[in-house]
């Protein structure tokens, strides 16, 4: 077992269920510890100043501004904190700003866990190499900063996915293939907790069995609605 102190992480995400999904996934699959979850830029700055994390998972659209501006904050530079930028924005200007400001990686919502896993694997490799390497050569640098996609996980992880529960979730959608369902309806019918249900739903999105749509209302956070993809089995 690795006895080294787990690296600290701050999650900046104003959708509570997504923040909890990311926290659960990170702590179950990596030697990382989530020290705080922020829903605003102000909360993020407070948590970063208090905990001095090694990594921030940063959403862009927050109630008090755009997360991309936090990447330029001297606070992150002072603590040598890496940023994985997660956003629904796909415009090139936002991508360019994040990368030029030093974001370690850029992920688009909805985030697939195998893609998040690939980003975290690369971050952990970099951290380990920085600690262990006394000198570097060109080949070592190329491996650290240009890790080929073929070297990273490409398939959805089945860790934490049990076959009987997965079949029950799939059966729920097979029985009502034309309907959109919120997580609350699914977990009540299948008989599992919300945390477990969200994990299975996101896995089903990853494998292409269901799709996800965002329902925006006048008040509160948008709701994620799930629906079976027509030809999926």
C-alpha positions as a printed NumPy array, in Angstrom:
array([[  0.   ,   0.   ,   0.   ],
       [  1.274,   3.502,  -0.772],
       [  2.032,   5.222,   2.536],
       [  2.915,   8.562,   0.969],
       [  0.651,  11.443,   1.85 ],
       [ -2.212,  11.796,  -0.612],
       [ -2.06 ,  14.881,  -2.816],
       [ -4.759,  17.44 ,  -2.067],
       [ -7.44 ,  18.47 ,  -4.559],
       [-10.033,  21.261,  -4.613],
       [-13.123,  20.831,  -6.803],
       [-14.765,  23.995,  -8.134],
       [-18.216,  23.031,  -9.433],
       [-21.597,  24.629,  -8.721],
       [-23.631,  21.509,  -9.549],
       [-23.487,  19.574,  -6.234],
       [-24.149,  16.114,  -7.675],
       [-21.39 ,  16.505, -10.279],
       [-18.962,  17.719,  -7.638],
       [-19.791,  14.686,  -5.494],
       [-19.379,  12.323,  -8.452],
       [-15.949,  13.76 ,  -9.168],
       [-14.964,  13.587,  -5.497],
       [-16.039,   9.962,  -5.191],
       [-14.294,   8.932,  -8.396],
       [-11.044,  10.731,  -7.563],
       [-10.718,   9.36 ,  -4.045],
       [-11.665,   5.798,  -5.007],
       [ -9.289,   5.528,  -7.957],
       [ -6.282,   7.723,  -7.167],
       [ -3.961,   8.588,  -4.29 ],
       [ -5.647,  11.964,  -4.024],
       [ -7.688,  13.62 ,  -1.263],
       [-10.423,  16.175,  -1.921],
       [ -9.954,  18.845,   0.747],
       [-12.84 ,  21.045,  -0.327],
       [-15.614,  21.717,  -2.831],
       [-16.364,  25.281,  -3.946],
       [-19.463,  26.483,  -5.787],
       [-18.151,  30.006,  -6.487],
       [-14.905,  31.76 ,  -7.369],
       [-14.857,  33.402,  -3.939],
       [-15.15 ,  30.038,  -2.18 ],
       [-12.489,  28.599,  -4.48 ],
       [ -9.981,  31.301,  -3.568],
       [-10.67 ,  30.743,   0.134],
       [-10.154,  26.981,  -0.136],
       [ -7.014,  27.313,  -2.241],
       [ -5.509,  29.807,   0.19 ],
       [ -6.375,  27.589,   3.158],
       [ -5.335,  24.181,   1.789],
       [ -2.746,  25.015,  -0.905],
       [ -3.823,  22.055,  -3.086],
       [ -1.683,  20.442,  -5.76 ],
       [ -4.64 ,  20.187,  -8.154],
       [ -7.863,  22.075,  -8.874],
       [-10.725,  20.684, -10.968],
       [-12.189,  23.921, -12.245],
       [-15.599,  24.484, -13.824],
       [-15.955,  27.591, -15.984],
       [-19.521,  28.87 , -15.534],
       [-19.925,  29.849, -11.881],
       [-22.472,  32.134, -10.181],
       [-19.925,  34.924,  -9.592],
       [-17.896,  34.727, -12.804],
       [-15.944,  32.526, -15.172],
       [-13.59 ,  29.945, -13.728],
       [-11.048,  30.503, -16.495],
       [-10.103,  33.792, -14.809],
       [ -8.94 ,  31.857, -11.748],
       [ -6.172,  30.201, -13.775],
       [ -4.51 ,  33.623, -14.054],
       [ -4.769,  34.252, -10.306],
       [ -1.354,  34.685,  -8.6  ],
       [ -2.696,  32.455,  -5.809],
       [ -2.4  ,  29.368,  -8.018],
       [  1.073,  30.329,  -9.212],
       [  2.249,  30.871,  -5.627],
       [  1.253,  27.356,  -4.594],
       [  2.309,  25.723,  -7.887],
       [ -1.202,  24.356,  -8.285],
       [ -2.167,  22.488, -11.461],
       [ -5.606,  23.005, -13.041],
       [ -7.803,  20.586, -14.946],
       [-10.325,  22.885, -16.61 ],
       [-13.823,  21.404, -16.993],
       [-16.502,  23.3  , -18.866],
       [-19.421,  23.142, -21.247],
       [-17.763,  25.865, -23.318],
       [-16.397,  24.571, -26.615],
       [-15.437,  27.884, -28.198],
       [-11.821,  28.175, -29.265],
       [-11.28 ,  31.443, -27.408],
       [-12.012,  29.855, -24.034],
       [ -9.88 ,  26.8  , -24.852],
       [ -7.   ,  29.023, -25.943],
       [ -7.243,  31.217, -22.84 ],
       [ -7.181,  28.187, -20.533],
       [ -4.188,  26.62 , -22.25 ],
       [ -2.183,  29.834, -22.589],
       [ -2.785,  30.546, -18.907],
       [ -1.253,  27.204, -17.986],
       [ -4.159,  24.757, -17.571],
       [ -2.821,  21.225, -17.252],
       [ -5.741,  19.818, -19.24 ],
       [ -9.118,  20.852, -20.704],
       [-12.212,  18.63 , -20.534],
       [-15.62 ,  19.309, -22.051],
       [-18.903,  18.462, -20.343],
       [-20.407,  15.968, -20.115],
       [-17.127,  14.556, -18.796],
       [-16.534,  10.874, -19.525],
       [-14.81 ,   9.15 , -16.648],
       [-12.254,   7.41 , -18.859],
       [-11.166,  10.838, -20.14 ],
       [-10.962,  12.218, -16.588],
       [ -9.018,   9.106, -15.642],
       [ -6.541,   9.733, -18.468],
       [ -6.008,  13.316, -17.303],
       [ -5.504,  12.296, -13.672],
       [ -3.146,   9.467, -14.662],
       [ -0.998,  11.978, -16.542],
       [ -1.065,  14.393, -13.6  ],
       [  0.   ,  11.653, -11.17 ],
       [  2.788,  10.576, -13.528],
       [  4.084,  14.14 , -13.709],
       [  3.977,  14.551,  -9.919],
       [  5.789,  11.273,  -9.38 ],
       [  8.43 ,  12.108, -11.959],
       [  9.059,  15.568, -10.51 ],
       [  9.659,  14.012,  -7.086],
       [ 11.916,  11.22 ,  -8.32 ],
       [ 13.929,  12.682, -11.195],
       [ 17.162,  14.469, -10.352],
       [ 18.023,  15.216, -13.973],
       [ 16.027,  14.924, -17.188],
       [ 16.768,  14.353, -20.837],
       [ 14.72 ,  15.163, -23.937],
       [ 13.087,  11.731, -24.056],
       [ 11.926,  12.001, -20.441],
       [ 10.494,  15.476, -21.033],
       [  8.689,  14.346, -24.168],
       [  7.099,  11.484, -22.246],
       [  5.969,  13.766, -19.422],
       [  4.478,  16.579, -21.459],
       [  3.415,  14.818, -24.644],
       [  2.156,  11.501, -23.355],
       [  0.588,   9.706, -26.359],
       [ -3.111,   8.924, -26.155],
       [ -2.35 ,   5.255, -26.789],
       [ -0.513,   5.136, -23.451],
       [ -3.599,   6.258, -21.541],
       [ -6.77 ,   4.378, -20.593],
       [ -9.199,   4.444, -23.521],
       [-12.094,   2.354, -22.258],
       [-14.578,   3.164, -19.496],
       [-13.474,   1.797, -16.14 ],
       [-15.75 ,  -0.889, -14.662],
       [-14.428,  -0.366, -11.135],
       [-17.405,   0.035,  -8.81 ],
       [-19.845,  -1.322, -11.431],
       [-21.614,  -4.543, -10.452],
       [-23.26 ,  -6.547, -13.227],
       [-26.624,  -7.237, -11.548],
       [-27.146,  -3.592, -10.618],
       [-26.088,  -2.509, -14.098],
       [-28.66 ,  -4.858, -15.647],
       [-31.395,  -3.436, -13.41 ],
       [-30.519,   0.106, -14.472],
       [-30.474,  -0.917, -18.127],
       [-33.81 ,  -2.727, -17.76 ],
       [-35.371,   0.468, -16.4  ],
       [-34.5  ,   2.297, -19.636],
       [-35.352,  -0.644, -21.888],
       [-38.856,  -0.675, -20.396],
       [-39.376,   3.026, -21.199],
       [-37.124,   3.789, -24.173],
       [-38.926,   6.957, -25.284],
       [-38.859,   8.779, -21.94 ],
       [-36.421,  11.17 , -20.296],
       [-35.663,  10.395, -16.658],
       [-34.066,  12.334, -13.826],
       [-31.78 ,  10.496, -11.438],
       [-34.452,  10.577,  -8.714],
       [-36.865,   8.483, -10.809],
       [-34.199,   5.958, -11.714],
       [-32.897,   5.334,  -8.198],
       [-36.406,   5.047,  -6.746],
       [-37.419,   2.431,  -9.312],
       [-34.161,   0.475,  -9.201],
       [-33.823,   0.673,  -5.424],
       [-30.342,   2.184,  -5.073],
       [-28.91 ,   5.319,  -3.484],
       [-28.499,   8.569,  -5.398],
       [-24.707,   8.368,  -5.239],
       [-24.732,   4.818,  -6.612],
       [-27.354,   5.708,  -9.203],
       [-25.353,   8.631, -10.544],
       [-22.282,   6.433, -10.904],
       [-24.207,   3.844, -12.93 ],
       [-25.95 ,   6.482, -15.045],
       [-22.672,   8.163, -15.959],
       [-21.189,   4.763, -16.792],
       [-24.162,   4.045, -19.095],
       [-23.557,   7.403, -20.79 ],
       [-19.9  ,   6.467, -21.311],
       [-20.705,   3.133, -22.954],
       [-23.297,   4.727, -25.225],
       [-26.366,   3.056, -23.744],
       [-28.086,   6.295, -22.682],
       [-27.725,   9.947, -23.564],
       [-27.913,  12.957, -21.29 ],
       [-29.702,  16.262, -21.796],
       [-29.634,  19.384, -19.638],
       [-33.002,  20.831, -18.605],
       [-32.704,  24.492, -17.671],
       [-35.334,  26.067, -15.452],
       [-35.804,  29.598, -14.186],
       [-34.475,  28.847, -10.71 ],
       [-31.705,  26.593,  -9.452],
       [-29.225,  24.316, -11.167],
       [-29.964,  22.6  , -14.494],
       [-31.226,  19.02 , -14.271],
       [-29.589,  16.134, -16.089],
       [-32.16 ,  13.97 , -17.878],
       [-31.25 ,  10.518, -19.172],
       [-32.779,   8.66 , -22.113],
       [-32.002,   5.41 , -23.845],
       [-30.151,   5.773, -27.146],
       [-32.287,   4.301, -29.911],
       [-30.103,   1.387, -31.076],
       [-28.339,   0.67 , -27.797],
       [-28.705,  -2.776, -26.24 ]])
